[in-house]
Amino acid sequence: GPLELHTLSLLPSLRQVVFKGDRLPFHCTASLVDKVTALHWRHNRQPVATNPTHGIHLEESVQHDCTFIT
């Protein structure tokens, strides 16, 4: 069958000025290439996990990409 194009986008894509206590949401979208492809968030080389106390919320959703190579 047709191949899906690999895509990755991260928002915000430019530098942001924030102050302590401000919200800074990040949104990453990546195409699903196969079942072993995974996306992991890291800060200072350490894995990031959901932590409501620190205001960190990670959620995962899968959407089919209908971009094909023909």
Secondary structure in CASP SS format (residue, H / E / C, confidence):
PFRMAT SS
TARGET T0000
AUTHOR 0000-0000-0000
METHOD secondary structure of the structure
MODEL  1
G C 1.00
P C 1.00
L E 1.00
E E 1.00
L C 1.00
H C 1.00
T C 1.00
L E 1.00
S E 1.00
L E 1.00
L E 1.00
P C 1.00
S C 1.00
L C 1.00
R C 1.00
Q C 1.00
V C 1.00
V C 1.00
F C 1.00
K C 1.00
G C 1.00
D C 1.00
R C 1.00
L C 1.00
P C 1.00
F C 1.00
H E 1.00
C E 1.00
T E 1.00
A E 1.00
S C 1.00
L C 1.00
V C 1.00
D C 1.00
K C 1.00
V C 1.00
T C 1.00
A C 1.00
L C 1.00
H C 1.00
W C 1.00
R E 1.00
H E 1.00
N C 1.00
R C 1.00
Q E 1.00
P E 1.00
V C 1.00
A C 1.00
T C 1.00
N E 1.00
P H 1.00
T H 1.00
H H 1.00
G C 1.00
I E 1.00
H C 1.00
L C 1.00
E C 1.00
E C 1.00
S C 1.00
V C 1.00
Q C 1.00
H C 1.00
D C 1.00
C C 1.00
T C 1.00
F E 1.00
I E 1.00
T C 1.00
END
